[in-house]
Amino acid sequence: MASNGEYLRATRHPWPCLLFLLPLLATYELGVDRLSGGQPDALRNGADSWLRQGFAVIGLRQHYWAPALFLGVLAAWNYARRDDRPGDLVSVVSGMGLESIGFALGLWGISRGLGPLIDYLGLELNTGPSGNPAVGQLVTFLGAGIYEELLFRLLFFSGLLALLRRAGTSAALGVTMAALVSATVFSAAHHVGPYGEPFDGYNFLFRTIAGLYFAALYQFRGFGIAVGAHACYDVVVGVVVG
């Protein structure tokens, strides 16, 4: 069994992340294919739709390009880290699952406390999220965790952080700036484009906080746990609590 220090390092390695996320990706893609009734866009989440629209612009309209990008990025990352793969993968992947649930519940606690805090501070925002999504949207929630974390944390946050570090910023300042910018863009992206929601102050604020939360998980606990926590949080809010 891995020690605490070994486990904490292992969860940030791409090999356990790939093994942890493959079942989620397969469940999402097969769920969209089998449950959409010939209308896959009805179950695809926003980030997945954005990726597919981008591929369509350059003539790549086949359904497999989005998961191919996800797997290709992780495959390249694994190749770059092929010499230091961790052992004891069963306990590492199991621990990642438990952490994902715990961090999802932590974010749910933040969401429960944000409304009363806004009221206490006397801020004028709209009333916040509502609605009771159908259980069938479980597939959509998995896709949100996978593709939103791919776009906004693994690619955008990491890329922005690399640019800031090359520009000479300190590690702490670079992480802080990259987290703030990526979280704001993550929140704003839900309100643009043909699938965007009408702007809502509460939703924008909470998604920015959630973006910071996921950026911290990605930076300190790894990509797999960030995806798992995002997907679990959506399931808790949309299906279990809904």
C-alpha positions as CSV (number, residue, x, y, z in Angstrom):
1,M,0.0,0.0,0.0
2,A,1.3,3.4,-0.9
3,S,2.3,5.8,1.9
4,N,0.5,9.1,2.2
5,G,3.2,11.0,0.4
6,E,3.3,8.5,-2.4
7,Y,-0.5,8.5,-2.8
8,L,-0.6,12.3,-2.9
9,R,2.0,12.3,-5.7
10,A,0.3,9.4,-7.5
11,T,-3.1,11.0,-7.9
12,R,-1.4,13.8,-9.9
13,H,0.3,11.4,-12.3
14,P,-1.5,10.9,-15.7
15,W,-1.5,7.1,-15.5
16,P,-3.9,6.7,-12.5
17,C,-5.9,9.7,-14.0
18,L,-6.4,7.8,-17.3
19,L,-7.5,4.6,-15.5
20,F,-9.8,6.5,-13.2
21,L,-11.4,8.5,-16.0
22,L,-11.8,5.9,-18.7
23,P,-15.0,4.4,-17.2
24,L,-16.5,7.9,-16.9
25,L,-15.7,8.7,-20.5
26,A,-17.0,5.4,-21.8
27,T,-20.3,5.8,-19.7
28,Y,-20.8,9.3,-21.1
29,E,-20.1,8.5,-24.7
30,L,-22.2,5.2,-24.7
31,G,-24.9,6.9,-22.7
32,V,-25.2,9.7,-25.3
33,D,-25.3,7.2,-28.1
34,R,-27.9,4.9,-26.5
35,L,-30.2,7.3,-24.7
36,S,-30.3,10.3,-27.0
37,G,-33.0,8.8,-29.4
38,G,-31.1,10.1,-32.4
39,Q,-30.7,13.6,-30.9
40,P,-27.3,13.5,-29.2
41,D,-27.2,17.2,-28.8
42,A,-30.0,16.9,-26.2
43,L,-27.6,15.1,-23.9
44,R,-24.3,16.6,-24.7
45,N,-23.0,19.2,-22.2
46,G,-21.8,22.6,-23.3
47,A,-18.1,22.0,-23.4
48,D,-18.6,18.8,-25.5
49,S,-20.8,20.7,-27.9
50,W,-18.2,23.5,-28.2
51,L,-15.5,21.0,-29.0
52,R,-17.6,19.3,-31.7
53,Q,-18.5,22.7,-33.2
54,G,-14.8,23.6,-33.4
55,F,-14.0,20.3,-35.1
56,A,-16.9,20.8,-37.5
57,V,-15.4,24.1,-38.6
58,I,-12.3,22.3,-39.9
59,G,-14.4,19.5,-41.4
60,L,-14.1,16.9,-38.7
61,R,-17.7,16.1,-38.1
62,Q,-17.4,12.4,-36.9
63,H,-18.6,11.9,-33.3
64,Y,-15.3,10.4,-32.1
65,W,-13.1,13.5,-32.4
66,A,-14.0,14.9,-29.0
67,P,-13.2,11.7,-27.0
68,A,-10.2,11.2,-29.3
69,L,-8.9,14.6,-28.2
70,F,-9.4,13.8,-24.5
71,L,-7.6,10.4,-24.9
72,G,-4.9,11.9,-27.1
73,V,-4.0,14.6,-24.6
74,L,-3.9,12.0,-21.8
75,A,-1.9,9.6,-24.0
76,A,0.7,12.3,-24.7
77,W,0.9,13.3,-21.1
78,N,1.4,9.7,-20.1
79,Y,4.1,9.3,-22.7
80,A,5.9,12.3,-21.2
81,R,5.7,10.8,-17.7
82,R,6.2,7.1,-18.7
83,D,9.3,6.7,-16.6
84,D,7.8,7.5,-13.2
85,R,4.5,5.6,-13.2
86,P,3.2,4.9,-9.6
87,G,2.4,1.5,-8.3
88,D,-0.5,0.1,-6.2
89,L,-3.0,1.5,-8.7
90,V,-6.0,-0.2,-7.1
91,S,-5.6,1.8,-3.9
92,V,-4.7,5.0,-5.7
93,V,-7.7,4.8,-8.0
94,S,-10.0,3.9,-5.1
95,G,-8.7,6.8,-3.1
96,M,-9.3,9.1,-6.0
97,G,-13.0,8.0,-6.1
98,L,-13.4,8.7,-2.4
99,E,-11.7,12.1,-2.6
100,S,-13.9,13.0,-5.6
101,I,-17.0,12.3,-3.5
102,G,-15.7,14.2,-0.5
103,F,-14.7,17.3,-2.6
104,A,-18.0,17.2,-4.4
105,L,-19.8,17.3,-1.0
106,G,-17.5,20.2,0.0
107,L,-18.6,22.2,-3.0
108,W,-22.2,21.4,-2.4
109,G,-21.8,22.8,1.2
110,I,-20.4,26.0,-0.3
111,S,-23.3,26.2,-2.7
112,R,-25.7,25.8,0.2
113,G,-24.0,28.6,2.2
114,L,-23.6,31.1,-0.6
115,G,-27.2,32.2,-0.8
116,P,-27.6,33.1,2.9
117,L,-24.2,34.8,2.8
118,I,-25.3,37.0,-0.2
119,D,-28.5,37.8,1.7
120,Y,-26.5,38.7,4.8
121,L,-24.3,41.0,2.9
122,G,-27.2,42.7,1.2
123,L,-26.0,42.0,-2.3
124,E,-28.6,42.3,-5.1
125,L,-28.2,39.1,-7.2
126,N,-30.8,36.9,-8.8
127,T,-32.1,34.0,-6.8
128,G,-29.7,31.3,-8.0
129,P,-30.0,27.8,-9.5
130,S,-33.4,26.1,-9.6
131,G,-35.1,23.3,-11.4
132,N,-35.1,19.5,-11.1
133,P,-33.2,17.8,-14.0
134,A,-34.4,14.4,-15.0
135,V,-32.4,11.4,-13.9
136,G,-31.5,10.8,-17.5
137,Q,-29.3,13.9,-17.4
138,L,-26.8,11.9,-15.3
139,V,-25.0,11.3,-18.6
140,T,-24.8,15.0,-19.2
141,F,-23.4,15.6,-15.8
142,L,-20.6,13.1,-16.4
143,G,-19.8,14.9,-19.7
144,A,-19.6,18.2,-17.9
145,G,-17.0,16.9,-15.5
146,I,-14.9,15.4,-18.3
147,Y,-15.0,18.0,-21.0
148,E,-15.2,21.2,-18.9
149,E,-12.2,20.1,-16.9
150,L,-10.4,19.2,-20.1
151,L,-11.0,22.6,-21.6
152,F,-10.8,24.9,-18.6
153,R,-8.3,23.2,-16.3
154,L,-6.1,20.8,-18.2
155,L,-5.7,23.0,-21.3
156,F,-6.6,26.6,-20.5
157,F,-5.5,26.8,-16.9
158,S,-2.3,24.9,-17.5
159,G,-1.5,26.8,-20.7
160,L,-2.1,30.2,-19.1
161,L,0.0,29.1,-16.1
162,A,2.9,28.1,-18.4
163,L,2.7,31.5,-20.2
164,L,2.8,33.4,-16.9
165,R,5.7,31.4,-15.7
166,R,7.6,32.1,-18.9
167,A,6.8,35.8,-18.4
168,G,8.6,35.6,-15.1
169,T,5.8,35.5,-12.6
170,S,6.3,33.7,-9.3
171,A,4.8,30.3,-8.8
172,A,2.2,31.5,-6.3
173,L,1.2,34.6,-8.4
174,G,1.1,32.6,-11.6
175,V,-1.3,29.9,-10.1
176,T,-3.5,32.7,-8.5
177,M,-3.8,34.6,-11.8
178,A,-4.3,31.6,-13.9
179,A,-7.0,30.3,-11.5
180,L,-8.9,33.6,-11.5
181,V,-8.8,34.1,-15.2
182,S,-9.7,30.5,-16.0
183,A,-12.5,30.5,-13.4
184,T,-14.0,33.7,-14.8
185,V,-13.9,32.4,-18.4
186,F,-15.4,29.1,-17.2
187,S,-18.3,30.9,-15.6
188,A,-18.8,33.3,-18.5
189,A,-18.8,30.5,-21.1
190,H,-22.1,29.2,-19.7
191,H,-23.8,32.4,-20.9
192,V,-22.5,32.7,-24.5
193,G,-23.3,31.0,-27.7
194,P,-26.5,29.2,-28.9
195,Y,-26.6,27.0,-25.9
196,G,-25.8,29.8,-23.4
197,E,-28.0,30.6,-20.4
198,P,-29.4,34.1,-19.8
199,F,-27.0,35.9,-17.5
200,D,-27.8,35.4,-13.8
201,G,-25.6,37.1,-11.2
202,Y,-25.9,34.3,-8.6
203,N,-25.0,31.6,-11.2
204,F,-22.1,33.6,-12.5
205,L,-20.7,34.2,-9.0
206,F,-21.1,30.6,-7.9
207,R,-19.6,29.2,-11.1
208,T,-16.6,31.5,-10.7
209,I,-16.2,30.2,-7.1
210,A,-16.6,26.6,-8.5
211,G,-14.0,27.3,-11.1
212,L,-11.5,28.4,-8.5
213,Y,-12.4,25.3,-6.4
214,F,-11.7,23.0,-9.4
215,A,-8.5,24.9,-10.3
216,A,-7.3,24.3,-6.8
217,L,-8.2,20.6,-7.0
218,Y,-6.5,20.3,-10.4
219,Q,-3.3,22.0,-9.2
220,F,-3.0,20.3,-5.8
221,R,-4.9,17.0,-6.1
222,G,-4.7,16.3,-9.9
223,F,-6.8,16.2,-13.0
224,G,-8.6,13.0,-12.3
225,I,-9.9,14.2,-8.9
226,A,-10.9,17.5,-10.4
227,V,-13.0,15.7,-13.0
228,G,-14.4,13.2,-10.5
229,A,-15.4,16.0,-8.1
230,H,-17.0,18.0,-10.8
231,A,-19.0,15.1,-12.1
232,C,-20.0,14.0,-8.6
233,Y,-21.1,17.5,-7.6
234,D,-23.3,17.8,-10.7
235,V,-24.8,14.4,-9.9
236,V,-25.4,15.3,-6.3
237,V,-27.1,18.6,-7.1
238,G,-29.0,17.5,-10.3
239,V,-30.1,14.0,-9.4
240,V,-29.7,13.2,-5.7
241,V,-30.7,16.5,-4.2
242,G,-32.4,18.0,-7.3
